Amino acid sequence: MTGQDVNWVFADLARGERAHLTRVQIACYPEALIIGMPDGAQITWGWNTLRRVRDQADRRLMVLSHQGDPLTRLYLADQEMQKVVTRNAKSLGKRDHATPLSKVLLWAGGAVASVAVIIFLLVPLMATQLAEILPPEGEKALGDTTFEQIRVALDETGLGGVRICEDPAGTDAMQAMYTRLNPDADLPYEVKIHILDHPMVNAFALPGGRLVFFRGLLEEAENPDEVAAVLAHEIGHVVYRDPTRDALRSAGSLGVLGLLFGDFAGGTVALFIANQLINASYSQAAEARADDYAHDLLAQANISPEALGTFFERLHEEHGDAEGIVAHFASHPQMTDRISAAQDAVDPTRDYDTILDAQSWRDLQTVCGGRETSSSDGPAPSKKPWQKPD
């Protein structure tokens, strides 16, 4: 190829010693890429020394660097010349200095450690602080949204959510139980108790003072004092803001993972929080604190604190560890200690009452209209009634 046959095109050159671009001309020869400078000088870049710089914002540009000169950049906009360069420069994608595997592994380990610190240390710490300062309106809004997500997530009928049981006699019995316990905590919102028409043996607290019971738990309990013990325990979680703290921690952790893996959406967060609170597994300290609160609340109402241990001890003996209420209360390593603590809280010199009379207890157990009229059961539950539907 002679000089007369060469096709020169314009490009921009950035030299490492200057911040501005220099308008140059380039031409492709069989042996090299020639860069013509404004002062008439020429720079020769051999084809095997050219490297393409990736991750550029403007994909229409080809940005080239030169082996051994990492600061210089050649910006080529001409599409035809880009094709010629691509055909001749066989090492455009080559890296001049391969990163040692040991360094890559070190970087990867550091990244994983950083994410772990954020998720397991910083997020819980921030969640604890936010739970203390979150306005009551924010807590209630979070609880309201999560409650509706739970109803939809557990509904097998596709009718918009698991039915809320609202038989007046049954709801009055539950409210009478709460009034008898008479928690005196200075909460910034009213505690609301909901009973869902679902066979899961479970109960849990939501942010903003919502307490959720399932029909399956009421049917599984042998007496109203066992239900009262569960109620007292969940009130303890509300008093200590455990569900708010857990929801914030779950949302924060999912947010971090979502930013990393590109799967972050409000609906996903809400469903994740709902699942976490259905199967809440608070720290051992939080569970013990809620247990102690329940013991005191039951004793003040002249109800035996032993009821907190007998219900879960019986369920655990019958069904073993599983999801739902057994996991929520009984699958922690110190389960035996917690049951013993409930027994130790009993005053042998006192003559304890029962929290509801026989009629009120029947009303509470049939608050959803009875097993035969339930609208969202699907098939009858198996011998592990607390299992979530698939």
ZALO-655970 format. One record per residue (C-alpha): x, y, z; residue number from 1; residue in one letter. Coordinates in pm, 1 decimal, decimal comma, always signed. Each point is the difference from the previous one (the first is absolute). Layout:
<bafis>
((X; Y; Z); NUM; "a");
...
</bafis>
This chain:
<bafis>
((+0,0; +0,0; +0,0); 1; "m");
((+150,7; +335,6; -105,4); 2; "t");
((-38,1; +330,2; +179,9); 3; "g");
((-235,9; +121,0; -273,6); 4; "q");
((-235,9; -294,5; +59,2); 5; "d");
((-29,2; +52,0; +374,7); 6; "v");
((-333,8; +122,1; +134,3); 7; "n");
((+54,3; +249,9; +280,8); 8; "w");
((-281,8; +68,7; +248,9); 9; "v");
((-24,2; +230,6; +297,3); 10; "f");
((+19,3; -117,7; +361,4); 11; "a");
((+74,0; +150,8; +341,8); 12; "d");
((+310,3; -73,5; +202,7); 13; "l");
((+37,5; +48,9; +375,5); 14; "a");
((+359,6; -3,4; +121,4); 15; "r");
((+68,5; -79,4; +362,6); 16; "g");
((+177,3; +330,2; +65,5); 17; "e");
((-296,0; +214,9; -113,7); 18; "r");
((-369,5; -0,7; +87,9); 19; "a");
((-128,0; +128,3; -337,5); 20; "h");
((-53,7; -189,7; -325,5); 21; "l");
((+216,8; +50,9; -308,8); 22; "t");
((-157,6; -32,8; -341,8); 23; "r");
((+206,3; -245,4; -204,5); 24; "v");
((-21,9; -203,4; -318,9); 25; "q");
((+46,0; -375,0; -12,0); 26; "i");
((+66,1; -245,4; -280,7); 27; "a");
((+24,1; -376,9; -12,2); 28; "c");
((+311,5; -156,1; -152,6); 29; "y");
((+65,1; -375,1; -26,9); 30; "p");
((+253,0; +11,2; +283,4); 31; "e");
((-145,0; +264,0; +231,4); 32; "a");
((-245,5; +275,9; +82,7); 33; "l");
((+153,4; +340,5; -77,8); 34; "i");
((-105,5; +309,5; +196,8); 35; "i");
((+68,8; +332,7; -171,6); 36; "g");
((+53,8; +286,4; +241,1); 37; "m");
((-91,2; +365,0; -80,1); 38; "p");
((+371,1; +96,0; -14,5); 39; "d");
((+68,2; -262,1; -270,1); 40; "g");
((+154,2; -258,9; +230,3); 41; "a");
((-121,8; -359,5; -16,9); 42; "q");
((-49,2; -260,7; +271,5); 43; "i");
((+5,4; -368,0; -88,0); 44; "t");
((-207,9; -254,6; +195,6); 45; "w");
((+62,0; -360,2; -106,1); 46; "g");
((-313,7; -208,7; -40,8); 47; "w");
((+97,8; -245,3; +272,6); 48; "n");
((+54,6; +286,0; +245,8); 49; "t");
((-353,0; +141,6; -26,1); 50; "l");
((-242,9; -57,9; +287,1); 51; "r");
((-367,2; +94,0; +10,8); 52; "r");
((-120,1; +185,7; +309,6); 53; "v");
((-339,3; -139,0; +106,1); 54; "r");
((-284,6; +135,3; +215,3); 55; "d");
((-39,4; +326,9; -184,8); 56; "q");
((-318,1; +203,1; +30,6); 57; "a");
((-16,8; +78,2; -374,4); 58; "d");
((-16,7; -337,2; -175,8); 59; "r");
((+42,1; +165,4; -341,8); 60; "r");
((+361,9; +82,0; +79,8); 61; "l");
((+288,0; -243,3; -15,3); 62; "m");
((+249,7; +94,8; +268,5); 63; "v");
((+351,8; -136,6; -53,4); 64; "l");
((+305,6; -8,4; +219,6); 65; "s");
((+357,2; -104,4; -75,5); 66; "h");
((+194,1; -276,2; +170,5); 67; "q");
((+246,5; +151,6; +242,7); 68; "g");
((-175,8; +339,4; -7,3); 69; "d");
((-314,8; -41,5; +213,5); 70; "p");
((-75,3; +374,1; +31,9); 71; "l");
((-34,1; +76,1; -371,1); 72; "t");
((-340,3; -39,4; -160,7); 73; "r");
((-104,1; +15,0; -365,0); 74; "l");
((-370,6; +70,9; -59,2); 75; "y");
((-116,8; -128,2; -337,0); 76; "l");
((-352,4; +82,2; -117,1); 77; "a");
((+18,6; -103,4; -366,5); 78; "d");
((-191,0; -327,5; -30,0); 79; "q");
((+180,3; -124,7; -312,8); 80; "e");
((+339,4; +63,5; +155,2); 81; "m");
((-114,0; -184,8; +313,6); 82; "q");
((-69,1; -308,2; -215,9); 83; "k");
((+347,1; +23,1; -157,8); 84; "v");
((+161,6; +25,9; +342,9); 85; "v");
((-197,9; -296,9; +127,1); 86; "t");
((+112,9; -214,2; -296,8); 87; "r");
((+368,3; +86,3; +38,6); 88; "n");
((+48,2; +28,0; +376,6); 89; "a");
((-33,1; -356,2; +126,4); 90; "k");
((+87,5; +82,7; +360,6); 91; "s");
((-256,8; +271,3; +70,2); 92; "l");
((-148,3; -194,4; +291,9); 93; "g");
((+329,3; -115,3; +147,9); 94; "k");
((+103,1; +113,2; +346,3); 95; "r");
((+361,8; +105,4; +35,7); 96; "d");
((+28,3; -113,1; +361,1); 97; "h");
((-208,2; -293,3; +115,9); 98; "a");
((-125,1; +31,8; +357,2); 99; "t");
((+132,9; -283,6; +217,3); 100; "p");
((-261,6; -246,0; +118,0); 101; "l");
((+105,1; +60,1; +359,1); 102; "s");
((-77,7; +368,8; -35,0); 103; "k");
((-337,2; -71,8; -161,8); 104; "v");
((-89,5; -234,9; +285,7); 105; "l");
((+114,8; +261,4; +250,5); 106; "l");
((-219,9; +263,4; -160,0); 107; "w");
((-295,4; -240,7; -13,6); 108; "a");
((+47,3; -93,6; +365,2); 109; "g");
((+13,7; +365,2; +95,8); 110; "g");
((-319,2; +72,7; -191,9); 111; "a");
((-183,9; -290,6; +164,5); 112; "v");
((+127,0; +107,5; +342,0); 113; "a");
((-116,7; +356,2; -62,1); 114; "s");
((-350,0; -115,4; -96,6); 115; "v");
((-10,7; -227,8; +304,6); 116; "a");
((+96,1; +287,8; +229,1); 117; "v");
((-273,1; +217,7; -152,6); 118; "i");
((-271,7; -266,4; +22,4); 119; "i");
((+84,4; -155,4; +334,9); 120; "f");
((+142,9; +296,8; +190,9); 121; "l");
((-84,5; +339,4; -145,2); 122; "l");
((-356,9; -78,5; -114,5); 123; "v");
((-108,3; -150,5; +336,3); 124; "p");
((+162,7; +290,9; +184,3); 125; "l");
((-179,8; +253,9; -217,0); 126; "m");
((-327,1; -194,1; +28,8); 127; "a");
((+24,1; +11,9; +380,2); 128; "t");
((+53,6; +375,3; -6,3); 129; "q");
((-275,2; +64,0; -256,0); 130; "l");
((-249,3; -212,7; +193,1); 131; "a");
((+40,1; +236,5; +293,9); 132; "e");
((-51,0; +319,6; -199,2); 133; "i");
((-242,3; -110,6; -273,9); 134; "l");
((-317,9; +210,1; +31,6); 135; "p");
((-310,1; -195,6; +111,2); 136; "p");
((-166,8; +84,0; -331,4); 137; "e");
((+287,4; -164,1; -183,8); 138; "g");
((-19,6; -311,9; +216,4); 139; "e");
((-375,3; -26,6; -54,6); 140; "k");
((+35,1; +46,3; -375,4); 141; "a");
((+265,3; -273,4; -12,1); 142; "l");
((-221,5; -231,9; +205,6); 143; "g");
((-307,2; +70,4; -211,8); 144; "d");
((+183,1; -74,8; -324,9); 145; "t");
((+159,8; -315,7; +136,5); 146; "t");
((-330,6; -126,7; +137,5); 147; "f");
((-164,1; +22,3; -342,0); 148; "e");
((+299,9; -167,7; -163,6); 149; "q");
((-27,9; -285,9; +248,7); 150; "i");
((-369,6; -46,7; -72,8); 151; "r");
((+69,7; -16,0; -374,2); 152; "v");
((+306,9; -222,5; +34,1); 153; "a");
((-188,9; -263,7; +202,0); 154; "l");
((-319,3; +3,6; -206,0); 155; "d");
((-50,3; -318,6; -201,3); 156; "e");
((-330,8; +105,5; -150,6); 157; "t");
((+124,9; +297,0; -201,8); 158; "g");
((-285,1; +212,9; +133,6); 159; "l");
((+218,0; +283,3; +124,5); 160; "g");
((+117,6; -116,3; +340,1); 161; "g");
((-65,5; -232,7; +292,6); 162; "v");
((-327,8; +88,7; +170,2); 163; "r");
((+10,4; +196,6; +325,1); 164; "i");
((-219,8; -171,3; +259,6); 165; "c");
((-238,9; +257,2; +144,0); 166; "e");
((-271,9; -194,3; +182,7); 167; "d");
((-103,6; +250,1; +271,8); 168; "p");
((-11,2; -249,3; +285,9); 169; "a");
((+344,8; -137,3; -84,8); 170; "g");
((+166,4; +338,1; -50,3); 171; "t");
((-156,5; +121,4; +325,2); 172; "d");
((+151,6; -300,6; +177,2); 173; "a");
((+345,3; +79,6; -140,1); 174; "m");
((-35,8; +363,6; +101,5); 175; "q");
((-112,3; -107,2; +348,2); 176; "a");
((+315,3; -209,6; +24,2); 177; "m");
((+214,8; +299,2; -95,9); 178; "y");
((-185,1; +223,2; +247,5); 179; "t");
((+48,6; -255,3; +276,3); 180; "r");
((+374,8; -5,5; -66,8); 181; "l");
((-11,1; +381,1; +5,8); 182; "n");
((+347,4; +81,6; -131,0); 183; "p");
((+102,0; +339,1; +139,0); 184; "d");
((+275,3; +76,4; -251,4); 185; "a");
((-5,4; +357,5; -124,4); 186; "d");
((-37,7; -80,1; -369,1); 187; "l");
((-53,9; +282,5; -252,7); 188; "p");
((-269,2; -200,5; -180,8); 189; "y");
((-293,0; -227,8; +75,8); 190; "e");
((+66,5; -373,3; -2,9); 191; "v");
((-224,4; -175,0; -254,9); 192; "k");
((-55,7; -376,4; -1,9); 193; "i");
((-98,4; -181,6; -320,3); 194; "h");
((-96,7; -365,2; -41,0); 195; "i");
((+51,6; -147,9; -346,9); 196; "l");
((-201,5; -293,3; -131,6); 197; "d");
((+297,2; -227,0; -69,6); 198; "h");
((+99,7; -339,1; +146,0); 199; "p");
((+359,2; +100,8; +78,0); 200; "m");
((+80,5; -26,5; +370,1); 201; "v");
((+164,7; +337,0; +37,2); 202; "n");
((-15,4; +348,6; +147,5); 203; "a");
((+232,8; +295,4; -41,0); 204; "f");
((+33,0; +373,7; +48,9); 205; "a");
((+26,9; +260,5; -275,6); 206; "l");
((+137,3; +354,0; +13,1); 207; "p");
((-243,8; +261,1; +122,9); 208; "g");
((-174,3; -212,9; +263,7); 209; "g");
((-171,3; -262,2; -216,8); 210; "r");
((-24,4; -351,0; +145,5); 211; "l");
((-96,1; -282,3; -235,7); 212; "v");
((-141,9; -335,2; +111,1); 213; "f");
((-96,4; -289,9; -225,3); 214; "f");
((-305,9; -218,0; +42,1); 215; "r");
((+227,4; -304,7; +20,1); 216; "g");
((+155,1; +123,2; +323,1); 217; "l");
((-338,9; +54,6; +165,3); 218; "l");
((-107,6; -350,0; -98,8); 219; "e");
((+325,3; -157,5; +117,5); 220; "e");
((-1,6; +163,3; +344,9); 221; "a");
((-148,5; -212,5; +278,1); 222; "e");
((-117,1; +294,5; +209,8); 223; "n");
((-24,3; +380,8; -18,1); 224; "p");
((+297,1; +49,2; +232,2); 225; "d");
((+232,1; -141,6; -267,5); 226; "e");
((-131,8; +256,0; -249,6); 227; "v");
((+38,9; +270,9; +263,0); 228; "a");
((+362,2; -103,3; +51,1); 229; "a");
((+69,2; +34,0; -373,2); 230; "v");
((-179,8; +334,7; -1,3); 231; "l");
((+207,7; +125,8; +294,0); 232; "a");
((+321,3; -108,8; -171,7); 233; "h");
((-89,7; +181,0; -322,6); 234; "e");
((-95,6; +311,6; +194,0); 235; "i");
((+351,6; -13,3; +141,2); 236; "g");
((+143,8; +6,9; -352,6); 237; "h");
((-213,3; +307,0; -80,7); 238; "v");
((+109,0; +177,4; +318,3); 239; "v");
((+366,7; -54,1; -85,3); 240; "y");
((-47,1; +87,3; -371,3); 241; "r");
((+138,3; -338,5; -110,6); 242; "d");
((-216,2; -32,6; -316,7); 243; "p");
((+90,3; +352,3; -111,6); 244; "t");
((+366,8; -68,1; +54,2); 245; "r");
((-23,2; -332,9; -185,4); 246; "d");
((-189,4; +153,5; -292,0); 247; "a");
((+253,1; +281,0; -36,6); 248; "l");
((+286,8; -245,6; +20,1); 249; "r");
((-157,7; -226,0; -264,5); 250; "s");
((-75,2; +291,5; -231,8); 251; "a");
((+352,2; +137,0; +41,8); 252; "g");
((+164,5; -333,5; -68,6); 253; "s");
((-218,1; -62,6; -305,0); 254; "l");
((+76,6; +351,3; -124,0); 255; "g");
((+374,2; -63,7; +18,1); 256; "v");
((-33,9; -332,6; -180,5); 257; "l");
((-234,3; +157,1; -254,8); 258; "g");
((+252,7; +269,8; -82,7); 259; "l");
((+266,3; -267,1; -45,6); 260; "l");
((-202,6; -239,6; -213,4); 261; "f");
((-241,9; +238,3; -172,0); 262; "g");
((-323,2; -144,1; +138,7); 263; "d");
((-141,0; +277,5; +213,7); 264; "f");
((-372,4; +77,3; -9,5); 265; "a");
((-246,7; +129,2; +255,6); 266; "g");
((-230,9; -298,5; -35,5); 267; "g");
((+286,3; -242,0; +51,3); 268; "t");
((+105,0; +182,6; +315,3); 269; "v");
((-353,3; -5,5; +141,0); 270; "a");
((-41,8; -371,2; -69,3); 271; "l");
((+338,7; -75,5; +150,4); 272; "f");
((-84,2; +193,7; +317,5); 273; "i");
((-336,4; -176,9; +20,4); 274; "a");
((+168,0; -339,8; -20,3); 275; "n");
((+259,7; +100,6; +259,1); 276; "q");
((-266,4; +110,5; +247,4); 277; "l");
((-216,6; -308,2; -53,6); 278; "i");
((+301,0; -212,2; +91,1); 279; "n");
((+153,9; +253,9; +236,7); 280; "a");
((+313,5; -125,9; +168,3); 281; "s");
((+110,3; +274,0; +232,4); 282; "y");
((+323,2; -12,7; +192,6); 283; "s");
((+17,9; -212,2; +312,2); 284; "q");
((+19,4; +318,4; +206,6); 285; "a");
((-317,0; +137,8; -161,8); 286; "a");
((-188,2; -327,2; +51,8); 287; "e");
((+106,5; -24,2; +364,0); 288; "a");
((-99,3; +362,6; +54,9); 289; "r");
((-345,7; -58,9; -150,3); 290; "a");
((-34,8; -315,4; +213,1); 291; "d");
((+80,0; +194,3; +317,1); 292; "d");
((-250,0; +265,9; -96,6); 293; "y");
((-265,1; -267,0; -58,5); 294; "a");
((+69,5; -164,3; +337,8); 295; "h");
((-54,6; +330,6; +179,4); 296; "d");
((-309,3; +89,3; -202,8); 297; "l");
((-160,8; -339,3; +64,8); 298; "l");
((+80,4; +15,6; +370,4); 299; "a");
((-153,0; +346,5; +30,1); 300; "q");
((-319,7; -137,5; -154,6); 301; "a");
((+16,7; -298,0; +241,5); 302; "n");
((+55,6; -243,3; -289,1); 303; "i");
((+264,6; -269,3; +42,8); 304; "s");
((+320,6; +88,5; -191,9); 305; "p");
((+50,5; -373,8; -52,1); 306; "e");
((-247,9; +16,9; -288,3); 307; "a");
((+268,4; +163,8; -213,4); 308; "l");
((+213,7; -313,8; +21,4); 309; "g");
((-261,8; -275,9; -2,5); 310; "t");
((-151,8; +93,7; -335,7); 311; "f");
((+326,8; -3,0; -191,2); 312; "f");
((+138,1; -294,4; +189,9); 313; "e");
((-303,4; -204,5; -102,0); 314; "r");
((+21,0; +112,3; -362,9); 315; "l");
((+367,7; -80,1; -13,1); 316; "h");
((-55,1; -346,2; +145,3); 317; "e");
((-281,5; -69,5; -246,9); 318; "e");
((+145,7; +145,3; -317,6); 319; "h");
((+371,7; +68,8; +47,0); 320; "g");
((+171,7; +304,7; -147,8); 321; "d");
((-174,8; +157,9; -297,8); 322; "a");
((-90,4; +331,9; -147,3); 323; "e");
((-242,5; +231,7; +166,7); 324; "g");
((-72,3; +23,8; +368,0); 325; "i");
((+222,2; -290,7; +105,7); 326; "v");
((+297,7; +153,3; -179,0); 327; "a");
((-98,2; +343,2; +123,7); 328; "h");
((+2,2; -101,5; +365,0); 329; "f");
((+149,8; -342,3; +44,5); 330; "a");
((+281,9; -64,9; -244,8); 331; "s");
((+250,9; +230,0; +165,0); 332; "h");
((+291,9; -177,2; +169,1); 333; "p");
((-119,7; +106,7; +345,9); 334; "q");
((-355,2; -138,2; -44,2); 335; "m");
((+21,9; -214,1; +313,6); 336; "t");
((+126,8; +296,6; +198,1); 337; "d");
((-290,7; +213,1; -116,9); 338; "r");
((-254,6; -263,4; +96,4); 339; "i");
((+170,0; -35,9; +336,8); 340; "s");
((-5,3; +378,3; +44,7); 341; "a");
((-377,0; +0,0; -51,3); 342; "a");
((-36,2; -272,8; +261,6); 343; "q");
((+230,7; +184,2; +241,3); 344; "d");
((-215,4; +313,2; -32,4); 345; "a");
((-294,5; -185,8; +157,0); 346; "v");
((-77,2; +93,7; +361,8); 347; "d");
((-101,9; -326,9; +172,5); 348; "p");
((-180,6; +193,9; +273,5); 349; "t");
((-242,2; +169,8; -238,5); 350; "r");
((-334,6; -127,4; -123,2); 351; "d");
((+0,7; +102,8; -365,1); 352; "y");
((-310,2; +80,1; -204,6); 353; "d");
((-86,1; -83,8; -359,3); 354; "t");
((-13,3; +299,0; -230,0); 355; "i");
((-334,5; -78,5; -172,8); 356; "l");
((-313,5; -183,1; +103,6); 357; "d");
((-109,4; -307,3; -194,3); 358; "a");
((-240,6; +184,4; -231,3); 359; "q");
((+249,1; +273,1; -89,6); 360; "s");
((+260,5; -266,8; -73,1); 361; "w");
((-240,2; -177,3; -238,2); 362; "r");
((-76,8; +333,4; -165,6); 363; "d");
((+369,9; +67,2; -52,9); 364; "l");
((+72,9; -344,5; -144,6); 365; "q");
((-287,6; +37,7; -247,7); 366; "t");
((+69,1; +364,7; -88,7); 367; "v");
((+56,2; -102,2; -363,5); 368; "c");
((-335,2; -177,2; -21,3); 369; "g");
((+122,0; -352,6; +65,3); 370; "g");
((+218,4; -233,0; -205,5); 371; "r");
((-287,0; -109,5; -222,1); 372; "e");
((-86,5; +354,1; -115,5); 373; "t");
((+352,7; +127,7; -47,5); 374; "s");
((+48,0; +162,6; -339,4); 375; "s");
((+375,2; -21,8; -52,9); 376; "s");
((+106,8; -336,7; +129,0); 377; "d");
((+54,2; -202,1; -309,2); 378; "g");
((+60,1; -358,7; +108,5); 379; "p");
((+3,3; -87,6; +366,9); 380; "a");
((+338,9; +65,8; +160,6); 381; "p");
((+240,2; -287,4; +50,0); 382; "s");
((+144,6; -102,6; +335,5); 383; "k");
((+228,9; +305,2; -29,5); 384; "k");
((-269,7; +268,9; -22,1); 385; "p");
((+238,4; +293,9; +36,4); 386; "w");
((+173,7; -68,5; -331,1); 387; "q");
((-30,6; +281,1; -250,6); 388; "k");
((-177,7; -82,2; -326,4); 389; "p");
((+232,2; -52,9; -294,2); 390; "d");
</bafis>
